[in-house]
Amino acid sequence: MLRKSMNRSSYAGLPERFFARVDPVPVAKPQLLRFNHALGTELGLGFGGLDAEALAGFFSGNVIPQGAAPIAMAYAGHQFGHFVPQLGDGRAILLGEALDGAGVRRDIQLKGSGRTRFSRDGDGRAALGPVLREYLVSEAMHALGIPATRALAAVVTGETVFREGPLPGAILTRVAASFVRVGTFQYFAARDDVDAVRRLADYVIDRHFPEARGEQQPYLAMLRSVIGAQASLVAQWMHVGFIHGVMNTDNMAVSGETIDFGPCAFMDAYDPGAVFSSIDRQGRYAYGNQPHAALWNLARFAETLLPIIDASADRAVELAGEALAAFATRFSDLSLAGVRRKLGLSACEDGDAALAEELLDAMHRNQADFTLTFRALCGAAEAEAGDAGVRSLFVNPREYDDWANRWRARLTREASQPHVRAEAMRQVNPAFIPRNHRIEQAIAAAVEHRDFEPFATLSAVLSQPYRYQEGFESYADAPRPDERVHETFCGT
């Protein structure tokens, strides 16, 4: 047994209409593929004292931890703009909670653990490939310093799931600040259940935004906090070239964490219109559209809160509109601040936004790799000899030269020394990201050959994205033409 029991989910203390009580469906022959020891220690549940067989039992759902009260959460959502009034955890089960070392409440959830009341026509299971993808990308996001759900464990089930064909089954254990989504609010708003919306808002305030409780209008304060958290999150996505791929309202966590890594991808060559998700046929969630998509989702969130923001419908709309109007300024400020850091600029000047946009435009025209360009700029900021590394990424190097002249003129007005500036830039411009082709190689090795070494190696490299790692330089490389991944797929 665990040395410390898991806490019953506080969400399970809400009325029964918020969830369905359900136990994970046992699997045949669970085997532990990966256990995140650092995260396990952080959660303080004593997982590290268990052997692989015992861990496989817990993280497959075959053994329910003491104190757990498994539930599947109800929620709705706009999927690519179309409202679906009932979705819910169709293949995920919330086991319970833990208080981490900082006293923060964390949800622990099994994904791929069997059918629930919300499964509809699904089998409630997950295939190995999507489990490995989410493990790699969610932990890489955490290492990059971007709020995200965490991966605690991955287990192969010894069973087969069927998608386009037979695939090995697996279960991911993930950890979040909470799994409350915009779609959770929509579920109750669609049923005109104002009492449930209010109860849910109270729960979110108590758990995530306790400072809102002291405000004159706490639900409006909560809305403003969620808007600010999402503006910050999407700005951070943009700074590393991350494309979520499926920004439906049921995939937006009100806590401000990145959630659900199905068809996500990181850009190679910079392109604001980049889309990888096979189900995003119109480019709704393209890289450059993500701020607009976030604001659209937040508007849907605000709509659910109108009855509890103010008794006057007109006044509620006015207040919510004012809160939403702050998103653009907040996002723009955070985006520019992040780009300044990426370019080695600490002071603020009016022309900085234009300077950054000129670089991005040149990168787009020249098919320059997003991550490699900004990483190479670190060396160029230290000495002009570093320009060669950036120029090599441009089809027409003269376009970089023209921009670099303006950038260097701007740097002369900075107080920091070149080596200090370059080192600061290396702390925000990663060398290693979850390259799509590397992820696919790791998945193919695991699924087709039961070889998990590429997964383990890639996971280790991604855990230190800002650090030069001797011997693993090739993991920073952009894909060769024959290695490029053009589409990513949802795990269902």
C-alpha positions as CSV (number, residue, x, y, z in Angstrom):
1,M,0.0,0.0,0.0
2,L,1.0,3.7,-0.3
3,R,2.6,5.1,2.8
4,K,0.1,7.9,2.6
5,S,-3.5,7.5,1.3
6,M,-4.7,9.5,-1.6
7,N,-7.3,12.1,-0.7
8,R,-10.8,11.8,-2.0
9,S,-11.4,14.3,-4.8
10,S,-12.9,17.5,-3.5
11,Y,-14.8,17.7,-6.7
12,A,-16.7,14.6,-5.6
13,G,-18.1,16.7,-2.8
14,L,-20.2,18.6,-5.3
15,P,-23.8,17.4,-6.1
16,E,-24.1,14.1,-8.0
17,R,-25.1,15.8,-11.3
18,F,-21.5,17.1,-11.6
19,F,-20.0,13.6,-12.3
20,A,-20.6,9.9,-12.4
21,R,-19.1,7.5,-9.9
22,V,-17.2,4.8,-11.8
23,D,-14.3,2.4,-11.2
24,P,-11.6,1.8,-13.8
25,V,-12.1,-1.3,-15.8
26,P,-9.4,-3.8,-15.0
27,V,-6.9,-4.7,-17.7
28,A,-5.3,-8.1,-18.4
29,K,-1.5,-7.8,-17.9
30,P,-0.4,-4.3,-16.9
31,Q,3.2,-3.5,-17.1
32,L,4.9,-0.3,-16.0
33,L,6.4,1.6,-18.9
34,R,7.4,4.8,-17.1
35,F,7.1,6.3,-13.7
36,N,7.9,10.0,-13.0
37,H,9.9,9.6,-9.8
38,A,10.4,13.4,-9.3
39,L,6.7,14.1,-9.6
40,G,5.8,11.2,-7.4
41,T,8.1,12.5,-4.7
42,E,6.6,16.0,-5.1
43,L,3.1,14.6,-4.6
44,G,4.3,12.9,-1.4
45,L,2.2,9.7,-1.8
46,G,5.0,7.2,-1.3
47,F,4.8,5.8,-4.8
48,G,8.6,5.6,-4.9
49,G,8.6,2.8,-2.3
50,L,6.6,0.5,-4.6
51,D,8.1,-2.0,-7.0
52,A,7.2,-2.0,-10.7
53,E,4.4,-4.6,-10.4
54,A,2.7,-2.6,-7.6
55,L,3.0,0.6,-9.5
56,A,1.5,-1.1,-12.6
57,G,-1.5,-2.2,-10.5
58,F,-2.2,1.4,-9.3
59,F,-1.6,3.1,-12.6
60,S,-3.6,0.7,-14.6
61,G,-6.6,1.0,-12.3
62,N,-6.5,-2.6,-11.3
63,V,-5.8,-1.5,-7.7
64,I,-7.7,1.5,-6.3
65,P,-5.6,3.5,-3.8
66,Q,-6.8,3.9,-0.3
67,G,-8.9,7.0,0.1
68,A,-9.7,7.3,-3.7
69,A,-13.2,7.8,-4.8
70,P,-13.1,7.5,-8.6
71,I,-15.4,9.7,-10.7
72,A,-15.9,10.7,-14.3
73,M,-16.6,14.5,-14.7
74,A,-19.4,15.9,-16.8
75,Y,-18.8,18.6,-19.3
76,A,-19.9,20.0,-22.6
77,G,-18.0,22.0,-25.2
78,H,-17.7,23.8,-28.5
79,Q,-15.8,21.5,-30.9
80,F,-14.5,23.5,-33.8
81,G,-17.2,26.0,-33.2
82,H,-20.1,23.5,-32.9
83,F,-21.7,23.1,-29.5
84,V,-22.0,19.6,-28.1
85,P,-24.2,19.7,-24.9
86,Q,-22.8,16.5,-23.4
87,L,-19.2,15.3,-23.6
88,G,-17.6,14.4,-20.3
89,D,-14.8,12.0,-19.3
90,G,-15.4,9.3,-21.8
91,R,-12.0,7.5,-21.2
92,A,-10.7,9.3,-18.1
93,I,-11.3,8.7,-14.4
94,L,-10.4,11.1,-11.6
95,L,-8.9,8.9,-8.8
96,G,-8.5,11.6,-6.2
97,E,-6.2,14.4,-5.0
98,A,-2.9,14.9,-3.3
99,L,-1.4,18.0,-1.6
100,D,2.1,18.6,-3.0
101,G,5.0,19.9,-1.0
102,A,3.8,23.5,-1.6
103,G,0.4,22.7,-0.2
104,V,-1.2,22.9,-3.7
105,R,-4.1,20.5,-4.3
106,R,-3.4,18.3,-7.4
107,D,-5.9,16.1,-9.2
108,I,-4.7,12.6,-10.2
109,Q,-6.5,11.1,-13.2
110,L,-6.2,7.9,-15.3
111,K,-6.6,8.3,-19.0
112,G,-7.6,5.3,-21.0
113,S,-9.0,3.4,-18.1
114,G,-12.3,2.1,-19.6
115,R,-15.8,3.2,-20.4
116,T,-17.8,5.6,-18.4
117,R,-21.3,7.1,-18.6
118,F,-19.9,9.7,-21.0
119,S,-18.1,7.3,-23.4
120,R,-20.9,7.5,-26.0
121,D,-19.6,5.1,-28.8
122,G,-16.0,5.1,-27.5
123,D,-14.2,2.1,-25.9
124,G,-12.8,4.2,-23.1
125,R,-9.3,3.1,-23.9
126,A,-6.1,4.7,-25.1
127,A,-3.6,3.4,-27.6
128,L,0.1,3.4,-26.7
129,G,1.2,6.0,-29.3
130,P,-1.0,8.9,-27.9
131,V,-0.1,8.0,-24.4
132,L,3.6,8.3,-25.2
133,R,3.0,11.6,-27.1
134,E,1.2,13.2,-24.2
135,Y,3.8,12.0,-21.7
136,L,6.6,13.5,-23.8
137,V,4.9,16.8,-24.7
138,S,3.3,17.5,-21.3
139,E,6.6,16.9,-19.5
140,A,8.5,18.9,-22.1
141,M,6.1,21.8,-21.6
142,H,6.7,21.7,-17.9
143,A,10.5,21.7,-18.5
144,L,10.1,24.7,-20.7
145,G,8.4,26.5,-17.8
146,I,4.9,26.5,-19.4
147,P,1.9,25.6,-17.2
148,A,0.7,22.1,-18.2
149,T,-0.8,19.0,-16.9
150,R,1.9,16.6,-15.8
151,A,2.6,12.9,-16.6
152,L,3.0,10.7,-13.6
153,A,3.1,7.3,-15.2
154,A,2.5,5.3,-18.3
155,V,1.4,1.6,-18.3
156,V,0.9,-0.8,-21.2
157,T,-2.2,-2.9,-20.5
158,G,-1.5,-6.1,-22.3
159,E,-4.7,-5.6,-24.3
160,T,-5.4,-4.5,-27.9
161,V,-7.4,-1.4,-28.9
162,F,-8.7,-0.9,-32.3
163,R,-8.4,2.4,-34.2
164,E,-7.5,2.2,-37.9
165,G,-6.2,-1.2,-36.9
166,P,-5.1,-3.2,-33.9
167,L,-2.8,-1.3,-31.5
168,P,-1.3,-2.0,-28.1
169,G,-3.3,-0.4,-25.3
170,A,-1.9,1.9,-22.6
171,I,-3.0,4.1,-19.8
172,L,-1.6,7.5,-18.8
173,T,-1.7,8.9,-15.3
174,R,-1.8,12.6,-15.4
175,V,-1.8,15.3,-12.7
176,A,-3.4,18.7,-12.9
177,A,-4.2,21.7,-10.8
178,S,-7.7,20.7,-11.6
179,F,-9.6,19.3,-14.6
180,V,-12.4,21.9,-14.6
181,R,-12.8,23.3,-18.1
182,V,-14.7,26.0,-19.8
183,G,-16.9,23.2,-21.1
184,T,-17.7,22.2,-17.5
185,F,-19.4,25.5,-17.0
186,Q,-21.1,25.2,-20.4
187,Y,-22.6,21.8,-19.4
188,F,-24.7,23.4,-16.7
189,A,-25.3,26.7,-18.5
190,A,-26.8,24.7,-21.4
191,R,-29.3,23.2,-18.9
192,D,-30.2,26.6,-17.4
193,D,-28.8,25.2,-14.1
194,V,-27.7,28.5,-12.6
195,D,-27.3,27.0,-9.2
196,A,-24.8,24.5,-10.6
197,V,-22.9,27.3,-12.4
198,R,-22.7,29.2,-9.1
199,R,-21.6,26.1,-7.2
200,L,-18.9,25.4,-9.8
201,A,-17.7,29.0,-9.7
202,D,-17.5,28.9,-6.0
203,Y,-15.4,25.7,-6.2
204,V,-13.1,27.3,-8.8
205,I,-12.6,30.4,-6.7
206,D,-11.8,28.5,-3.6
207,R,-9.4,26.2,-5.4
208,H,-7.7,28.5,-7.9
209,F,-8.5,32.2,-7.3
210,P,-9.1,32.6,-3.5
211,E,-8.3,36.3,-3.8
212,A,-11.5,36.8,-5.8
213,R,-13.5,35.9,-2.8
214,G,-12.7,39.3,-1.2
215,E,-13.8,41.2,-4.2
216,Q,-17.2,43.0,-4.4
217,Q,-18.1,40.9,-7.5
218,P,-16.2,37.6,-7.0
219,Y,-17.5,35.9,-10.1
220,L,-16.4,38.9,-12.3
221,A,-13.1,38.8,-10.5
222,M,-12.8,35.1,-11.3
223,L,-13.6,35.8,-15.0
224,R,-10.8,38.4,-15.1
225,S,-8.4,36.0,-13.5
226,V,-9.1,33.2,-16.0
227,I,-8.8,35.7,-18.9
228,G,-5.4,36.8,-17.5
229,A,-4.2,33.2,-17.1
230,Q,-5.2,32.2,-20.6
231,A,-3.5,35.3,-22.1
232,S,-0.3,34.4,-20.3
233,L,-0.6,30.7,-21.4
234,V,-1.1,31.3,-25.1
235,A,1.6,33.9,-25.1
236,Q,4.0,31.3,-23.8
237,W,2.8,28.8,-26.4
238,M,3.6,31.3,-29.1
239,H,7.1,32.0,-27.7
240,V,8.1,28.3,-28.3
241,G,6.2,27.7,-31.5
242,F,3.7,25.4,-29.9
243,I,0.4,24.6,-31.7
244,H,-2.2,23.0,-29.5
245,G,-4.2,21.7,-32.5
246,V,-7.6,21.3,-30.8
247,M,-8.5,24.4,-28.8
248,N,-12.1,23.4,-28.2
249,T,-13.8,24.9,-25.1
250,D,-13.6,21.4,-23.4
251,N,-9.9,21.6,-23.8
252,M,-9.4,24.9,-22.0
253,A,-8.7,24.5,-18.3
254,V,-9.8,27.4,-16.2
255,S,-6.7,27.0,-14.1
256,G,-4.6,28.2,-17.0
257,E,-2.7,24.9,-17.6
258,T,-2.2,23.4,-21.0
259,I,-4.5,20.3,-21.2
260,D,-5.0,17.6,-23.8
261,F,-2.1,16.9,-26.1
262,G,-3.8,14.9,-28.9
263,P,-2.8,16.4,-32.2
264,C,-0.5,19.1,-30.9
265,A,2.8,19.9,-32.6
266,F,5.8,22.3,-32.5
267,M,6.6,24.3,-35.6
268,D,9.7,23.6,-37.6
269,A,9.9,26.4,-40.2
270,Y,8.1,29.5,-39.0
271,D,4.7,29.9,-40.5
272,P,1.8,31.7,-38.8
273,G,-0.6,29.5,-40.7
274,A,1.0,26.3,-39.6
275,V,-1.6,23.5,-38.9
276,F,-0.7,19.9,-38.1
277,S,-4.0,18.5,-36.7
278,S,-5.6,16.2,-39.2
279,I,-9.1,17.3,-37.9
280,D,-8.4,21.0,-38.2
281,R,-9.2,21.2,-41.9
282,Q,-10.1,24.9,-42.0
283,G,-7.1,26.0,-39.9
284,R,-9.3,27.3,-37.1
285,Y,-6.5,26.5,-34.6
286,A,-3.5,27.4,-36.7
287,Y,-0.5,28.8,-34.9
288,G,-1.3,32.4,-35.6
289,N,-5.0,32.0,-34.8
290,Q,-4.5,30.7,-31.2
291,P,-4.9,34.1,-29.5
292,H,-8.2,34.6,-31.4
293,A,-9.4,31.1,-30.5
294,A,-8.6,31.7,-26.9
295,L,-10.6,34.9,-26.8
296,W,-13.5,33.2,-28.5
297,N,-13.4,30.4,-25.9
298,L,-13.3,33.0,-23.1
299,A,-16.3,34.7,-24.5
300,R,-18.2,31.4,-24.3
301,F,-17.0,31.1,-20.7
302,A,-18.2,34.6,-19.9
303,E,-21.6,33.8,-21.3
304,T,-22.0,31.0,-18.8
305,L,-21.4,33.4,-15.9
306,L,-23.7,36.2,-16.9
307,P,-26.6,35.2,-14.6
308,I,-24.3,35.2,-11.6
309,I,-22.2,38.3,-12.5
310,D,-25.1,40.7,-12.1
311,A,-28.9,40.5,-11.7
312,S,-29.3,42.8,-14.6
313,A,-28.7,41.0,-17.8
314,D,-27.6,44.2,-19.6
315,R,-25.2,45.1,-16.8
316,A,-23.7,41.6,-16.7
317,V,-23.0,41.7,-20.5
318,E,-21.4,45.1,-20.1
319,L,-19.1,44.0,-17.3
320,A,-18.2,40.7,-19.0
321,G,-17.5,42.6,-22.2
322,E,-15.1,45.0,-20.4
323,A,-13.3,42.0,-18.9
324,L,-12.9,40.3,-22.3
325,A,-11.7,43.5,-23.8
326,A,-8.7,43.4,-21.5
327,F,-7.5,40.1,-23.1
328,A,-6.0,41.8,-26.2
329,T,-3.9,44.3,-24.3
330,R,-2.8,41.6,-21.8
331,F,-1.8,39.2,-24.5
332,S,0.0,41.9,-26.5
333,D,1.9,43.1,-23.5
334,L,3.0,39.5,-22.5
335,S,3.8,38.6,-26.1
336,L,6.0,41.6,-26.6
337,A,7.7,41.2,-23.3
338,G,8.5,37.6,-24.1
339,V,9.8,38.5,-27.6
340,R,12.0,41.2,-26.1
341,R,13.6,38.6,-23.8
342,K,14.1,36.2,-26.8
343,L,15.9,39.1,-28.7
344,G,18.0,40.1,-25.7
345,L,16.2,43.4,-25.1
346,S,15.7,44.4,-21.5
347,A,14.7,48.1,-22.0
348,C,11.5,49.0,-23.7
349,E,11.4,51.0,-26.9
350,D,8.5,51.9,-29.2
351,G,10.0,50.2,-32.2
352,D,10.6,46.8,-30.6
353,A,7.4,45.2,-31.8
354,A,8.1,46.2,-35.4
355,L,11.7,44.9,-35.1
356,A,10.4,41.5,-33.9
357,E,7.7,41.4,-36.6
358,E,10.3,42.1,-39.3
359,L,12.3,39.2,-38.1
360,L,9.3,36.8,-38.2
361,D,8.3,38.0,-41.6
362,A,11.8,37.4,-42.9
363,M,11.8,34.0,-41.3
364,H,8.5,33.1,-42.9
365,R,9.7,34.2,-46.4
366,N,13.0,32.2,-45.9
367,Q,11.5,29.1,-44.3
368,A,13.8,29.6,-41.3
369,D,13.4,27.2,-38.5
370,F,11.7,28.9,-35.5
371,T,13.5,27.3,-32.7
372,L,16.9,27.1,-34.4
373,T,16.8,30.8,-35.5
374,F,16.1,32.1,-32.0
375,R,18.7,29.8,-30.4
376,A,21.3,30.8,-33.0
377,L,20.6,34.5,-32.2
378,C,22.0,33.9,-28.7
379,G,25.4,33.4,-30.2
380,A,24.9,36.3,-32.6
381,A,24.1,38.5,-29.6
382,E,27.4,37.7,-28.1
383,A,29.6,38.2,-31.2
384,E,29.1,39.0,-34.8
385,A,30.8,35.7,-35.7
386,G,27.6,34.0,-34.5
387,D,25.8,35.5,-37.5
388,A,26.9,32.6,-39.6
389,G,24.7,30.2,-37.7
390,V,21.6,32.3,-38.3
391,R,22.4,33.1,-41.9
392,S,22.6,29.4,-42.7
393,L,19.0,29.0,-41.8
394,F,17.8,31.6,-44.3
395,V,17.2,30.8,-48.0
396,N,18.3,34.4,-48.7
397,P,20.8,35.2,-46.0
398,R,20.9,38.9,-47.0
399,E,17.4,39.3,-45.5
400,Y,18.9,38.3,-42.1
401,D,21.8,40.6,-42.6
402,D,19.5,43.6,-43.2
403,W,17.5,42.8,-40.1
404,A,20.6,42.1,-38.0
405,N,21.9,45.6,-38.8
406,R,18.8,47.1,-37.2
407,W,18.9,44.6,-34.3
408,R,22.5,45.5,-33.5
409,A,21.8,49.2,-33.6
410,R,19.0,48.5,-31.1
411,L,21.4,46.4,-28.9
412,T,23.8,49.3,-28.6
413,R,21.2,51.0,-26.4
414,E,21.2,48.1,-24.0
415,A,23.2,48.3,-20.8
416,S,24.1,44.6,-20.4
417,Q,27.4,43.1,-21.6
418,P,27.1,40.8,-24.7
419,H,28.0,37.6,-22.8
420,V,25.5,38.4,-20.1
421,R,22.8,39.1,-22.7
422,A,23.6,35.9,-24.6
423,E,23.3,33.8,-21.5
424,A,20.0,35.4,-20.6
425,M,18.7,34.7,-24.1
426,R,19.7,31.0,-23.7
427,Q,17.4,30.8,-20.7
428,V,14.3,31.6,-22.9
429,N,15.3,30.3,-26.3
430,P,15.3,26.5,-26.0
431,A,17.8,24.3,-27.9
432,F,15.5,21.2,-27.6
433,I,11.8,21.0,-28.3
434,P,9.6,17.9,-28.9
435,R,10.3,17.8,-32.6
436,N,7.5,16.1,-34.4
437,H,9.7,13.7,-36.2
438,R,11.5,12.6,-33.0
439,I,8.2,11.9,-31.3
440,E,7.0,9.9,-34.2
441,Q,10.3,7.9,-34.3
442,A,9.9,7.1,-30.6
443,I,6.3,6.1,-31.0
444,A,7.1,3.9,-34.0
445,A,9.9,2.1,-32.2
446,A,7.6,1.4,-29.2
447,V,4.5,0.4,-31.1
448,E,6.1,-1.6,-33.9
449,H,9.2,-3.1,-32.1
450,R,8.5,-2.7,-28.4
451,D,11.6,-0.7,-28.2
452,F,11.2,2.0,-25.6
453,E,14.8,3.2,-25.6
454,P,14.1,6.1,-28.1
455,F,11.3,7.2,-25.9
456,A,13.5,7.2,-22.8
457,T,16.3,9.0,-24.5
458,L,14.0,11.7,-25.9
459,S,12.3,12.1,-22.6
460,A,15.7,12.7,-20.9
461,V,16.9,15.2,-23.5
462,L,13.6,17.2,-23.3
463,S,13.9,17.5,-19.5
464,Q,16.6,20.1,-20.0
465,P,15.5,22.1,-23.0
466,Y,17.7,25.2,-22.4
467,R,20.9,23.4,-21.7
468,Y,23.5,22.4,-24.2
469,Q,23.7,18.6,-24.1
470,E,26.9,17.2,-25.5
471,G,26.4,14.1,-27.5
472,F,22.7,14.9,-28.2
473,E,23.1,17.8,-30.6
474,S,21.2,16.0,-33.3
475,Y,18.0,16.2,-31.2
476,A,18.0,19.9,-31.8
477,D,18.1,19.5,-35.6
478,A,15.2,20.3,-37.8
479,P,13.9,17.3,-39.7
480,R,15.2,16.3,-43.1
481,P,12.7,16.6,-45.9
482,D,11.9,12.8,-45.7
483,E,11.4,13.1,-41.9
484,R,8.9,15.9,-41.9
485,V,5.6,15.3,-40.2
486,H,2.7,17.0,-42.0
487,E,-0.2,15.7,-39.9
488,T,-0.8,14.7,-36.3
489,F,-3.8,12.8,-35.1
490,C,-6.2,12.8,-32.1
491,G,-5.8,9.7,-29.9
492,T,-9.5,8.8,-30.3
